[in-house]
Amino acid sequence: LNDSGDQRQRLFAQRAGADLVLEGDTVEQLVQRLDDLFVAQRQEQARILIVDDDRSMALFCQTVLGHKGMTTRTAASAAQAFELLAEFRPDLILLDLYLNDMNGIEVAQLIRERPDMAMVPILFMSGEENLDQRFDAIRMGGDDFLLKPVKPRHLIASVSSRVRRSRQLAGLGERDTLNVPPGRTDRSTLVHDLARSRRGELGDCVALVLLAVDDVPNMAHRLGFVRTGDLAQQIVTQIVLEGVFPGGVCVLGEFSLLGLAAASSEGALRVVCEKLQARLQGRGWLSAEVPEPVSFSLVALRVDDHSSGIDELMSRLSHRLLDAQDQGGGQSVWLPTATALRSAQTPGELLARAILKRPLIAETTCIEFRPLLPIQGQHAGQYLARLRLVAPRSTLAESVIDADTYVPIAREIHMLNRLDRWLIDALARRIPTAAAASGEIRILVPLSADSLDEPAFADWLLAELRKHQIDGDALALLLDGRDLVADLPRSTRLLDNLQTTGARIFLRGFADDGRDAMRLLRLPSSYGNVIGLHAPDPAMDAATWGRCRARLVAESQRHGKIVVIDRVDRPEYLSDLFRDNVHYAVGSAVGDWQAEPSSGAVVMSL
């Protein structure tokens, strides 16, 4: 209420978040305006999940949004947020960039992997002023970034507009009671149609098709917010008009769509899908005068296999779509059924696939440590770590699954980086205890190229080290050089960035002493090289590999690298290693795998 009529006071109140400023209204006018406000407030109803470990910030957002009629729930950790997703089913998620138990970017990635959360807007909140970090957050699954401290009107405007747009794109309109527009469908109807297809009601051959636009962040940056929205609506309309999905198309996000296509045979169905992708790819968008080229990726999977639910089918489609887009996009991919996959897999591979589909826990994992023997090196407390998967209560011989089995599966389902983060976090929790018992300690942990390619990984690792209060020197990241040599300048930049965390970088995977191997040996950002005692290729004789190994060792030492010889399986080989002045040796002749880093140095009598 502003009886003074002072416009400065009016503007101050509006900037502070007031919905109405009343000046000299009669009682009747006041009642009418308040009634209009309450009606508008009811139309704004939405479910907002606030994930922030800062209690005061969460309460602030809850109060501001609650004032607008929105239903809110708060979570102080990523674990609480995951528990609330299915129960609360939010229309929008406000997510802090840094949480106590997990990085916010990682939380967003895990949320986006859930089919029912694919279209839910995620707004990041943080005091982070680094533009690259903010763009990374949006690129990895966020829709917007709010800089703390957030003004009430900015918070309300961002949340309201994102919820409204999400509902429009999902075909739900402003209220849940509105009908789905023609040519579109929702998830529950799609699930019902999936069940009908398995009863043979939709045709002889039916496939679930996931279609998405490639490289959306760069396209949105180029077009701007308004034109990007227009393009999203135009694409949905055009796909509906194509008539490939008679039951309607389900919009998963602004640029991802899902539908059921049917034909008389699998061959005919493949032709239909490939032609759809080609027509969309070859079309100009937005304007006839200056058409905008858009790249599409399409992934399809037959749904005849009754053993797979829609969530499992969606997971397979989503992971394969990400792989296709990582390879440049513009692809049309047909996946084999789950039954065909299972028939071609060993029991150990089936167990690994089942374990990797669920969050890793102590009962399904086993971390082991093998000591490094100092030969010319000075550090006695170094250990090589490995992660093995364990199938609890399994009677199969393959109940303990090594990396050779589960890593290809993890790469296929696009979760190698999640495995890396889980292992590093588990080791970071153990290092302080082990260091207190044994003194200075360093763990060599295998790291995949997927994590190295992830823009936010170095920031996450630095936050992880700070959270557990350990030095970066306590971790040594072990990378396979074969994954780096294809684009060595880019790999060097990524390694330089990773080195800023303080972690040591070791390279392995040397198969010869050729030009590529020598380039890897000399990388300035690497700390050491791990070279196998025996030839990696069984076709190479021992004498040839011995000469290669000697040259690799000499070149490493010439460039100041620590040299570790791996797979030392017999004690008599150690005399050769002493002669070659290598720094460390690791293998069954040096020490067995053990459950914890043991106290004391490795001692051997020669």
LINPELIN-V573828 format. One record per helix or strand of 2 or more residues. SS is the DSSP state (H for helix, E for strand). FROM is the first residue (numbers start at 1). TO is the last residue. If there is no record, write none. Layout:
ss->SS from->FROM to->TO
ss->SS from->FROM to->TO
This chain:
ss->H from->7 to->15
ss->H from->27 to->43
ss->E from->47 to->51
ss->H from->55 to->67
ss->E from->71 to->75
ss->H from->78 to->88
ss->E from->92 to->96
ss->H from->104 to->112
ss->H from->115 to->117
ss->E from->121 to->126
ss->H from->131 to->139
ss->E from->144 to->147
ss->H from->152 to->169
ss->E from->184 to->185
ss->H from->187 to->198
ss->E from->205 to->213
ss->H from->216 to->223
ss->H from->225 to->242
ss->E from->249 to->253
ss->E from->256 to->263
ss->H from->266 to->282
ss->E from->284 to->285
ss->E from->292 to->293
ss->E from->296 to->302
ss->H from->310 to->326
ss->E from->332 to->335
ss->H from->338 to->343
ss->H from->347 to->356
ss->H from->362 to->364
ss->E from->365 to->371
ss->E from->373 to->374
ss->E from->382 to->390
ss->H from->397 to->399
ss->E from->400 to->401
ss->H from->403 to->412
ss->H from->416 to->438
ss->E from->442 to->446
ss->H from->449 to->453
ss->H from->457 to->467
ss->H from->472 to->474
ss->E from->475 to->480
ss->H from->481 to->483
ss->H from->485 to->499
ss->E from->504 to->508
ss->H from->515 to->521
ss->E from->528 to->532
ss->H from->542 to->558
ss->E from->562 to->566
ss->H from->571 to->579
ss->E from->584 to->585
